[in-house]
Amino acid sequence: SIAFWLEGILKTTERYYPIKDELRVEREIFTESPFAFVNVKKTAGGATSNWTVIYDYAEKYSAQIRKQLDLYNPNIIVCCGSSNNPSNPRMLEIAMKYFYQDYSFEKINNFCYYCRDKHLLLIDSFHPTSRINEIDKFNEMFKSYNAFLKLQDK
């Protein structure tokens, strides 16, 4: 769930990253730290989304979504919904193409893409309800974020 992601990211440092089994299940994390959810397009019902519709909404509402993101002024955005496959980065691609086309992102690893000028990290990840193993969905993300932090520490 998103609560595990938030807690895992908050606990990750350049010297440590948690594994999902070390994280608590309580949703109190949402009252302890700032966060925001922004959906490009959410279709009610069903377990999958139509990517053509999502891309269409991203293009149509890119200016409004960018304004919303600018108000939040995030330093980390988890682009969930991708397959974390470099040949199919769906939400990462949407973020770069429609919302942050004026930013230059450097690929750090398969999860982390960083814009040094704006101090903005995009994390390309699976959707939290994706039916994949927890190692890929949680632990590898925290490990990759940890690797990013190690680079920033130098």
C-alpha positions as CSV (number, residue, x, y, z in Angstrom):
1,S,0.0,0.0,0.0
2,I,1.0,3.6,-0.2
3,A,1.4,3.7,3.5
4,F,4.3,1.2,3.2
5,W,5.9,3.3,0.5
6,L,5.6,6.5,2.5
7,E,7.1,5.0,5.6
8,G,9.8,3.2,3.7
9,I,10.9,6.3,1.9
10,L,10.9,8.3,5.1
11,K,13.0,5.7,6.9
12,T,15.5,5.3,4.1
13,T,18.8,7.0,4.5
14,E,22.2,6.8,2.8
15,R,23.2,4.2,5.3
16,Y,20.0,2.2,5.7
17,Y,16.9,1.0,3.8
18,P,14.1,-1.0,5.3
19,I,12.5,-4.1,4.0
20,K,8.7,-4.2,3.9
21,D,8.5,-6.7,6.8
22,E,10.1,-4.1,9.1
23,L,7.4,-1.5,8.4
24,R,4.2,-1.1,10.4
25,V,0.8,-1.5,9.0
26,E,-0.9,1.5,10.7
27,R,-2.1,4.3,8.6
28,E,-1.0,6.9,11.1
29,I,2.0,7.6,8.8
30,F,-0.4,9.8,6.8
31,T,-0.9,12.1,9.8
32,E,2.8,12.2,10.6
33,S,4.3,13.4,7.4
34,P,3.4,15.6,4.4
35,F,2.2,13.8,1.3
36,A,-0.3,14.2,-1.5
37,F,-2.0,11.9,-4.0
38,V,-2.5,13.1,-7.5
39,N,-4.2,10.9,-10.1
40,V,-3.9,11.7,-13.7
41,K,-7.1,9.8,-14.5
42,K,-8.9,7.3,-12.3
43,T,-11.5,5.1,-13.8
44,A,-13.9,3.7,-11.3
45,G,-14.2,0.0,-11.1
46,G,-12.0,-2.7,-12.5
47,A,-8.5,-3.7,-11.7
48,T,-6.8,-2.2,-14.8
49,S,-6.7,1.2,-16.5
50,N,-6.9,2.1,-20.1
51,W,-3.5,3.6,-20.9
52,T,-4.8,5.4,-24.0
53,V,-7.3,7.2,-21.8
54,I,-4.7,8.1,-19.2
55,Y,-2.3,9.5,-21.8
56,D,-5.3,11.5,-23.3
57,Y,-6.1,12.9,-19.9
58,A,-2.5,13.7,-19.1
59,E,-2.2,15.7,-22.4
60,K,-5.6,17.4,-22.0
61,Y,-5.1,18.4,-18.4
62,S,-1.3,18.8,-18.2
63,A,-1.4,22.5,-17.4
64,Q,-3.9,22.1,-14.5
65,I,-2.0,19.1,-13.1
66,R,1.3,20.9,-13.4
67,K,-0.2,23.9,-11.5
68,Q,-1.3,21.5,-8.8
69,L,2.1,19.8,-8.6
70,D,3.8,23.3,-8.4
71,L,1.5,24.2,-5.4
72,Y,2.7,21.0,-3.6
73,N,6.3,21.7,-4.5
74,P,7.3,18.1,-4.0
75,N,10.9,16.8,-3.8
76,I,9.9,13.2,-4.5
77,I,7.1,12.0,-6.8
78,V,6.4,8.3,-7.0
79,C,5.1,7.6,-10.5
80,C,3.1,4.5,-9.7
81,G,1.4,2.5,-12.4
82,S,4.5,1.7,-14.4
83,S,5.9,-1.7,-14.8
84,N,9.3,-0.5,-13.7
85,N,10.5,-1.7,-17.1
86,P,12.8,0.7,-19.0
87,S,11.0,-0.1,-22.2
88,N,7.6,0.6,-20.7
89,P,7.8,3.5,-18.1
90,R,4.2,4.7,-18.5
91,M,3.7,7.0,-15.6
92,L,7.3,8.2,-15.6
93,E,7.0,9.0,-19.2
94,I,3.7,10.9,-18.6
95,A,5.4,12.9,-15.8
96,M,8.4,13.8,-18.0
97,K,6.4,14.5,-21.2
98,Y,3.3,16.3,-19.9
99,F,4.1,17.8,-16.5
100,Y,7.9,18.3,-16.4
101,Q,8.8,18.7,-20.0
102,D,10.9,21.7,-19.1
103,Y,13.0,19.8,-16.6
104,S,16.0,17.6,-17.4
105,F,16.1,14.3,-15.6
106,E,19.1,12.0,-15.1
107,K,18.5,8.3,-14.8
108,I,20.1,7.1,-11.5
109,N,18.9,3.5,-11.6
110,N,15.8,1.7,-12.7
111,F,13.7,3.4,-10.1
112,C,15.2,6.9,-9.7
113,Y,15.3,9.8,-12.1
114,Y,16.6,13.1,-10.8
115,C,16.5,16.7,-11.9
116,R,19.5,18.4,-10.2
117,D,18.4,21.9,-11.1
118,K,15.0,21.6,-9.4
119,H,16.0,19.0,-6.7
120,L,13.1,16.8,-7.9
121,L,13.3,13.0,-7.8
122,L,10.9,10.9,-9.8
123,I,10.6,7.3,-8.7
124,D,9.3,4.9,-11.3
125,S,7.3,2.2,-9.6
126,F,4.6,-0.3,-9.8
127,H,1.1,0.5,-8.7
128,P,0.8,-0.4,-5.0
129,T,-1.9,-2.9,-5.8
130,S,0.1,-4.6,-8.5
131,R,0.1,-8.3,-8.2
132,I,3.9,-8.8,-8.1
133,N,6.1,-9.9,-5.3
134,E,6.9,-7.6,-2.4
135,I,10.6,-7.7,-3.1
136,D,10.1,-6.0,-6.4
137,K,7.3,-3.7,-5.3
138,F,8.8,-2.4,-2.0
139,N,12.3,-3.6,-1.1
140,E,13.9,-2.9,-4.5
141,M,12.4,0.6,-4.5
142,F,13.8,1.4,-1.0
143,K,17.2,-0.1,-2.1
144,S,17.2,2.1,-5.2
145,Y,16.3,5.2,-3.2
146,N,19.1,4.3,-0.8
147,A,21.5,4.2,-3.8
148,F,20.3,7.6,-4.9
149,L,20.8,9.0,-1.4
150,K,24.4,7.6,-1.3
151,L,25.2,9.5,-4.5
152,Q,23.8,12.7,-3.1
153,D,25.9,12.3,0.0
154,K,29.1,12.5,-2.0
